[in-house]
Amino acid sequence: MSDEPKRLGRMMWSDLTVVNADEVATFYETVIGWTRQEFDGDYGMVPPGESEMTTGVCYKRGPNANLPSQWLIYWVVEDLEKSSAECVRLGGKVVTEPYRVMDGVFSVIQDTAGAVCALFQYLPKES
């Protein structure tokens, strides 16, 4: 997750949360050609010929324990609380409480069709 400008409404990250992250990271290294970098006890995956992580393969533990084992995309929103409230108002569900990561906060929601994604809000940089 680099210092890219806040790109509201855009996908900014994806990850996969599984019980066997080491095995799954090896799978994607072989199938796609990614290389892994250990990242907070999980793995950040780097595309061939690049140096920055673009996705994660995470262990199903801690705040990730109840996440579904599927690719999870993160959408940038301006106000996580407001977007979460709109999700519920429109018949969706908030699956996880807000969770602080590096330069922002996210939560996982489920839409009215049952699909899940994460909403991510950048937080102001601390001085």
C-alpha positions as CSV (number, residue, x, y, z in Angstrom):
1,M,0.0,0.0,0.0
2,S,2.0,2.9,-1.3
3,D,1.6,6.7,-0.9
4,E,-0.6,6.9,-4.0
5,P,-3.1,9.8,-4.0
6,K,-6.5,9.0,-2.5
7,R,-8.4,7.5,-5.3
8,L,-12.0,7.5,-4.1
9,G,-14.0,4.7,-5.5
10,R,-11.0,2.9,-6.8
11,M,-9.6,-0.5,-5.9
12,M,-6.4,0.0,-3.9
13,W,-5.5,-3.5,-2.6
14,S,-6.6,-7.1,-2.6
15,D,-5.8,-10.0,-0.4
16,L,-6.6,-13.6,0.4
17,T,-7.1,-14.8,3.9
18,V,-6.6,-18.5,4.4
19,V,-5.5,-21.0,7.1
20,N,-2.5,-22.1,5.0
21,A,-1.0,-18.8,3.8
22,D,2.5,-20.2,3.3
23,E,1.2,-23.0,1.0
24,V,-1.1,-20.6,-0.9
25,A,1.7,-18.0,-1.3
26,T,3.9,-20.8,-2.8
27,F,1.0,-21.7,-5.1
28,Y,0.7,-18.1,-6.5
29,E,4.5,-17.7,-6.7
30,T,4.5,-20.8,-9.0
31,V,1.3,-20.1,-11.0
32,I,1.6,-16.3,-11.5
33,G,5.3,-15.6,-10.9
34,W,4.9,-13.4,-7.8
35,T,7.6,-13.3,-5.2
36,R,6.6,-13.0,-1.5
37,Q,7.8,-10.5,1.1
38,E,6.9,-11.2,4.8
39,F,4.6,-8.5,6.0
40,D,3.4,-8.4,9.6
41,G,3.5,-12.2,9.8
42,D,1.6,-12.6,6.5
43,Y,2.8,-12.2,2.9
44,G,2.8,-9.3,0.5
45,M,3.0,-10.5,-3.0
46,V,5.2,-8.7,-5.6
47,P,4.5,-9.0,-9.4
48,P,7.4,-10.1,-11.6
49,G,9.8,-7.3,-12.4
50,E,8.4,-5.0,-9.8
51,S,9.4,-4.1,-6.3
52,E,6.2,-3.1,-4.5
53,M,3.6,-5.4,-3.1
54,T,0.3,-5.3,-4.9
55,T,-1.7,-7.9,-2.9
56,G,-1.5,-10.0,0.2
57,V,-1.9,-13.6,1.2
58,C,-2.8,-13.6,4.9
59,Y,-3.3,-16.1,7.7
60,K,-6.8,-16.5,9.0
61,R,-6.2,-15.3,12.6
62,G,-6.7,-12.3,14.8
63,P,-8.9,-9.7,13.1
64,N,-8.9,-11.9,10.0
65,A,-10.2,-15.0,11.7
66,N,-13.7,-14.7,10.5
67,L,-13.1,-13.4,7.0
68,P,-14.2,-15.7,4.1
69,S,-11.4,-17.5,2.3
70,Q,-11.8,-15.7,-1.0
71,W,-10.0,-12.8,-2.8
72,L,-11.1,-9.6,-1.0
73,I,-10.8,-6.3,-2.8
74,Y,-10.5,-3.0,-1.0
75,W,-12.3,0.1,-2.3
76,V,-11.3,3.6,-1.2
77,V,-14.1,5.6,0.4
78,E,-14.0,9.1,1.8
79,D,-15.8,8.3,5.1
80,L,-15.8,4.7,6.3
81,E,-18.5,5.3,8.9
82,K,-20.8,7.0,6.5
83,S,-20.3,4.3,3.8
84,S,-20.9,1.5,6.3
85,A,-24.1,3.2,7.5
86,E,-25.3,3.4,3.9
87,C,-24.4,-0.2,3.3
88,V,-26.7,-1.2,6.2
89,R,-29.4,1.2,5.2
90,L,-29.6,-0.4,1.8
91,G,-29.9,-3.9,3.2
92,G,-26.2,-4.9,3.3
93,K,-24.2,-6.0,6.4
94,V,-21.0,-4.8,8.1
95,V,-19.0,-8.1,8.5
96,T,-16.1,-6.7,10.6
97,E,-15.6,-3.7,12.8
98,P,-13.2,-1.0,11.6
99,Y,-9.6,-2.2,11.8
100,R,-6.6,0.1,11.6
101,V,-3.8,-0.7,9.1
102,M,-0.8,1.3,8.1
103,D,-2.2,4.5,6.6
104,G,-5.9,4.0,7.1
105,V,-8.8,2.0,8.5
106,F,-11.0,-0.6,6.8
107,S,-14.0,-2.9,7.4
108,V,-15.5,-5.7,5.4
109,I,-19.1,-5.4,4.2
110,Q,-21.5,-7.7,2.5
111,D,-23.8,-6.4,-0.3
112,T,-27.4,-7.4,-0.9
113,A,-26.3,-10.2,-3.2
114,G,-24.0,-11.7,-0.5
115,A,-20.7,-10.6,-2.1
116,V,-18.1,-9.2,0.3
117,C,-15.5,-6.5,-0.1
118,A,-13.6,-4.1,2.1
119,L,-14.1,-0.4,2.4
120,F,-10.9,1.5,3.1
121,Q,-10.5,5.1,4.3
122,Y,-7.1,6.8,4.3
123,L,-6.4,8.6,7.6
124,P,-4.5,11.9,7.9
125,K,-0.7,11.4,8.3
126,E,0.4,11.8,11.9
127,S,3.0,14.6,12.3
